[in-house]
Amino acid sequence: MTDIALTAAQRSSLLSLQQTQTLSDRTQTRLTTGREVNSVVDDAVRFFRAQALTDRGEDFALRRDEIDQGISSLNTALTAIESVDNLLSQLQGIVEAARSQSTAERISATTQFIEVGKQIFELVEDASFAGLNLLSSTNSTLDVAFGVRTSSRLQVTGFDLNTTVANTSLGVFSVVAFFTANSSFNVSNFGVSGGSFTSFGADNSNVSFATTAVNAIQAGVSRLRAAGATLGGNVAILQTRLDFTDQYVNTLNTGADSLTLADLNEEGANLVALQTRQQLGIQSLAISGQQQQAILALLN
């Protein structure tokens, strides 16, 4: 089958019309996607530069979620420390009140003291986030990576506030205060003989035991707050890195967009011009065929 013969003018008009249609399709794609560079074919250099920036932004976006989870873990531990601090204040209040109580009241105070001590133990054991408890074991470690480099990270070692080892700086108290959830909270570990505030004596002959107990509790408060200060400092570090990561990812994405985004105003104007050119091309093609139409009229 032979091709249809077209005049040079018709072929020129047809080629121009096809080129206009190609440009129109490209402009419509840019308007639809909002991007001037949609594939490597459009502009290889800008495409790969933008892709590199986007990939790095995605890597840091993943780290951002990890940092945010790390902050939540530390905040959980800090909230627990604050609650334990409140319970320690209750312990001290019970001891102070026992100084001037009757024997029956001191028996009740001993029961209250033991119960609050158990609640401190349970609270520390419950202070976990996503399976990580930074307050119940020194083997617990929070490891947060900030970037792709292995050295860009923060590691936070946990505390053992419920340690049963005497004379240690790791726990709330320097005495063996906690054992298990169901064991007795021995008041005698705070310098109160007989394990009860009744040892103060009906005539307060041994009320000095209260001072020993209060000193032990206050020392525990100091150690607890020191742990809180350490965790709080790490929260500040993570929050700073989180803010930086948010800004950095935004900068990377902005840089990638500047390489690929289209000027929608310009593309809109281009589309109008191309549509006009397409209509003119159709008219030109029609005019170039008028000579053959004249010959057809003669034959008729």
C-alpha positions as CSV (number, residue, x, y, z in Angstrom):
1,M,0.0,0.0,0.0
2,T,1.5,3.3,-1.1
3,D,1.4,6.4,1.2
4,I,-0.9,9.2,0.4
5,A,0.9,12.0,-1.4
6,L,1.0,15.3,0.4
7,T,2.3,18.6,-0.9
8,A,5.3,20.2,0.7
9,A,3.0,22.9,2.2
10,Q,0.7,20.3,3.7
11,R,3.6,18.3,5.2
12,S,5.0,21.5,6.7
13,S,1.7,22.4,8.2
14,L,1.1,18.9,9.5
15,L,4.6,18.7,11.1
16,S,4.0,22.1,12.8
17,L,0.6,20.9,14.1
18,Q,2.2,17.7,15.5
19,Q,4.9,19.7,17.3
20,T,2.3,22.0,18.7
21,Q,0.3,19.0,20.0
22,T,3.4,17.6,21.7
23,L,4.1,20.9,23.4
24,S,0.5,21.1,24.4
25,D,0.6,17.6,26.0
26,R,3.8,18.5,27.9
27,T,2.3,21.7,29.2
28,Q,-0.9,20.0,30.3
29,T,1.2,17.4,32.1
30,R,3.1,20.2,33.9
31,L,-0.2,21.9,34.9
32,T,-1.6,18.6,36.1
33,T,1.4,17.5,38.2
34,G,2.6,21.0,39.1
35,R,6.2,19.9,38.1
36,E,8.3,21.0,35.2
37,V,10.6,18.0,35.6
38,N,8.6,14.8,36.0
39,S,11.1,12.2,34.7
40,V,14.7,11.9,33.8
41,V,13.7,12.6,30.1
42,D,12.6,16.1,31.0
43,D,16.0,17.1,32.5
44,A,18.4,14.5,33.7
45,V,20.6,16.8,35.7
46,R,17.8,18.5,37.6
47,F,15.9,15.3,38.1
48,F,18.8,13.4,39.7
49,R,19.8,16.4,41.9
50,A,16.2,16.7,43.1
51,Q,16.0,13.0,43.7
52,A,19.1,13.0,45.8
53,L,17.7,15.8,48.0
54,T,14.3,14.1,48.3
55,D,15.9,10.8,49.3
56,R,18.0,12.5,52.0
57,G,14.9,14.2,53.3
58,E,13.0,10.9,53.5
59,D,16.0,9.4,55.4
60,F,15.8,12.2,58.0
61,A,12.0,12.1,58.1
62,L,12.4,8.5,59.3
63,R,14.9,9.6,62.0
64,R,12.4,12.3,63.0
65,D,9.9,9.6,64.1
66,E,12.6,7.8,66.0
67,I,13.5,11.0,67.8
68,D,9.9,11.7,68.6
69,Q,9.5,8.3,70.1
70,G,12.7,8.8,72.2
71,I,11.2,12.0,73.6
72,S,8.1,10.1,74.6
73,S,10.2,7.5,76.3
74,L,12.1,10.1,78.4
75,N,8.9,12.1,79.1
76,T,7.3,8.9,80.5
77,A,10.3,8.4,82.8
78,L,10.2,12.1,83.9
79,T,6.5,11.9,84.6
80,A,7.1,8.8,86.8
81,I,9.9,10.5,88.6
82,E,7.6,13.5,89.4
83,S,5.0,11.1,90.7
84,V,7.6,9.2,92.8
85,D,8.7,12.6,94.2
86,N,5.2,13.3,95.3
87,L,5.0,9.9,97.0
88,L,8.3,10.6,98.8
89,S,6.8,13.8,100.1
90,Q,3.9,11.7,101.5
91,L,6.5,9.4,103.2
92,Q,8.2,12.4,104.8
93,G,4.8,13.8,105.9
94,I,3.9,10.5,107.5
95,V,7.2,10.5,109.5
96,E,6.9,14.1,110.5
97,A,3.3,13.6,111.7
98,A,4.3,10.5,113.7
99,R,6.5,12.6,115.9
100,S,3.5,13.8,117.9
101,Q,1.0,11.0,117.4
102,S,-0.4,8.5,119.9
103,T,0.7,4.9,119.9
104,A,-2.5,3.8,118.0
105,E,-1.9,6.6,115.4
106,R,1.7,5.5,115.0
107,I,0.6,2.0,114.2
108,S,-1.7,3.3,111.5
109,A,1.1,5.6,110.3
110,T,3.4,2.6,109.9
111,T,0.8,0.9,107.7
112,Q,0.5,4.0,105.6
113,F,4.2,4.3,105.3
114,I,4.6,0.7,104.1
115,E,1.7,1.1,101.6
116,V,3.2,4.3,100.1
117,G,6.6,2.5,99.8
118,K,4.9,-0.4,97.9
119,Q,3.2,2.1,95.5
120,I,6.6,3.7,94.8
121,F,7.9,0.3,93.8
122,E,4.9,-0.4,91.6
123,L,5.0,3.0,89.9
124,V,8.6,2.6,89.0
125,E,7.9,-0.8,87.5
126,D,5.0,0.5,85.5
127,A,6.9,3.4,84.0
128,S,7.6,1.9,80.6
129,F,7.0,3.2,77.0
130,A,7.0,0.8,74.1
131,G,8.5,-1.9,76.3
132,L,11.4,0.3,77.5
133,N,11.6,1.2,81.2
134,L,14.4,3.6,82.0
135,L,13.8,3.6,85.7
136,S,13.8,-0.1,86.7
137,S,17.2,-1.3,85.2
138,T,20.6,0.0,84.4
139,N,20.6,-2.4,81.4
140,S,17.9,-0.4,79.8
141,T,19.3,1.9,77.1
142,L,17.5,4.4,74.9
143,D,19.4,4.6,71.6
144,V,18.3,7.3,69.2
145,A,20.0,7.8,65.8
146,F,19.9,11.4,64.3
147,G,21.2,10.7,60.9
148,V,22.9,8.1,58.6
149,R,26.3,8.5,60.3
150,T,26.8,6.0,63.1
151,S,28.3,8.6,65.4
152,S,25.2,10.9,65.1
153,R,23.1,9.5,67.9
154,L,22.2,9.8,71.6
155,Q,22.4,6.9,74.1
156,V,20.7,7.2,77.5
157,T,21.4,4.6,80.1
158,G,18.6,3.7,82.5
159,F,18.5,3.8,86.3
160,D,17.5,1.1,88.8
161,L,15.4,3.1,91.2
162,N,14.1,-0.2,92.8
163,T,17.5,-1.6,93.4
164,T,17.8,-3.9,96.4
165,V,21.5,-3.4,96.8
166,A,22.4,-1.5,100.0
167,N,24.5,1.7,100.0
168,T,24.2,2.3,96.3
169,S,23.7,5.6,94.4
170,L,21.6,4.0,91.8
171,G,18.4,3.6,93.7
172,V,16.0,6.1,95.3
173,F,17.5,5.2,98.8
174,S,20.9,4.2,100.0
175,V,19.3,1.5,102.1
176,V,17.5,-1.6,101.0
177,A,14.1,-0.1,100.7
178,F,12.4,-2.2,98.0
179,F,12.3,-5.9,97.6
180,T,9.4,-7.3,95.6
181,A,5.9,-6.1,94.9
182,N,4.5,-8.3,97.7
183,S,7.2,-8.0,100.3
184,S,7.0,-5.8,103.3
185,F,8.4,-2.3,103.1
186,N,10.6,-2.3,106.1
187,V,10.5,0.9,108.1
188,S,13.5,-0.1,110.1
189,N,15.6,0.4,106.9
190,F,15.1,4.1,107.5
191,G,16.6,4.1,111.0
192,V,13.4,3.3,112.8
193,S,14.0,0.4,115.2
194,G,11.4,-2.4,115.4
195,G,10.0,-1.6,112.0
196,S,7.3,0.6,113.4
197,F,6.8,4.2,114.5
198,T,5.7,2.9,117.9
199,S,9.4,2.6,118.6
200,F,9.4,6.4,119.1
201,G,8.0,5.5,122.5
202,A,4.9,6.8,124.3
203,D,7.1,9.4,125.9
204,N,8.9,10.2,122.6
205,S,12.1,8.9,124.2
206,N,13.3,7.7,120.7
207,V,11.6,10.3,118.5
208,S,15.1,11.1,117.1
209,F,14.5,8.1,114.9
210,A,12.2,10.3,112.9
211,T,15.1,12.6,112.0
212,T,17.1,9.6,110.7
213,A,14.1,8.5,108.6
214,V,13.5,12.0,107.2
215,N,17.2,12.3,106.3
216,A,17.1,9.0,104.4
217,I,14.0,10.1,102.5
218,Q,15.4,13.5,101.7
219,A,18.6,11.9,100.4
220,G,16.4,9.7,98.2
221,V,14.6,12.8,96.9
222,S,18.0,14.3,96.0
223,R,19.1,11.2,94.1
224,L,15.7,11.0,92.3
225,R,15.8,14.6,91.2
226,A,19.4,14.1,90.0
227,A,18.1,11.3,87.8
228,G,15.3,13.6,86.6
229,A,17.8,16.3,85.7
230,T,19.8,13.9,83.7
231,L,16.8,12.7,81.8
232,G,15.5,16.3,81.4
233,G,18.8,17.3,79.8
234,N,18.5,14.5,77.3
235,V,14.9,15.6,76.5
236,A,16.3,19.0,75.7
237,I,18.9,17.5,73.4
238,L,16.3,15.4,71.6
239,Q,13.9,18.3,71.2
240,T,16.6,20.4,69.7
241,R,17.5,17.6,67.2
242,L,13.8,17.2,66.5
243,D,13.4,20.9,65.6
244,F,16.6,20.8,63.5
245,T,15.3,17.7,61.7
246,D,12.0,19.3,60.9
247,Q,13.7,22.4,59.5
248,Y,16.3,20.4,57.6
249,V,13.8,18.1,56.0
250,N,11.8,21.1,55.0
251,T,14.9,22.8,53.5
252,L,15.7,19.6,51.5
253,N,12.2,19.3,50.1
254,T,12.2,23.0,49.2
255,G,15.5,22.6,47.4
256,A,14.1,19.6,45.5
257,D,11.0,21.5,44.6
258,S,12.9,24.5,43.3
259,L,14.6,22.2,40.8
260,T,11.4,20.5,39.6
261,L,8.3,22.7,40.2
262,A,6.7,24.4,37.3
263,D,5.6,28.1,37.1
264,L,1.8,27.5,36.8
265,N,1.2,31.0,35.6
266,E,3.8,30.6,32.8
267,E,2.5,27.1,31.8
268,G,-1.1,28.4,31.8
269,A,-0.1,31.2,29.4
270,N,1.8,28.7,27.3
271,L,-1.2,26.4,27.0
272,V,-3.4,29.3,25.8
273,A,-0.7,30.2,23.2
274,L,-0.4,26.6,22.1
275,Q,-4.1,26.3,21.7
276,T,-4.1,29.4,19.5
277,R,-1.2,28.0,17.5
278,Q,-3.0,24.7,17.1
279,Q,-6.1,26.4,15.7
280,L,-3.9,28.4,13.3
281,G,-2.1,25.2,12.2
282,I,-5.4,23.6,11.4
283,Q,-6.4,26.6,9.3
284,S,-3.0,26.5,7.6
285,L,-3.4,22.8,6.8
286,A,-6.9,23.6,5.3
287,I,-5.5,26.4,3.2
288,S,-2.6,24.3,1.8
289,G,-5.2,21.8,0.6
290,Q,-7.3,24.4,-1.3
291,Q,-5.2,23.8,-4.5
292,Q,-6.2,20.2,-4.7
293,Q,-9.8,21.1,-3.9
294,A,-9.7,23.5,-6.9
295,I,-8.5,20.7,-9.2
296,L,-11.3,18.5,-7.8
297,A,-13.8,21.2,-8.7
298,L,-12.5,21.4,-12.3
299,L,-12.9,17.6,-12.6
300,N,-16.4,17.9,-11.5
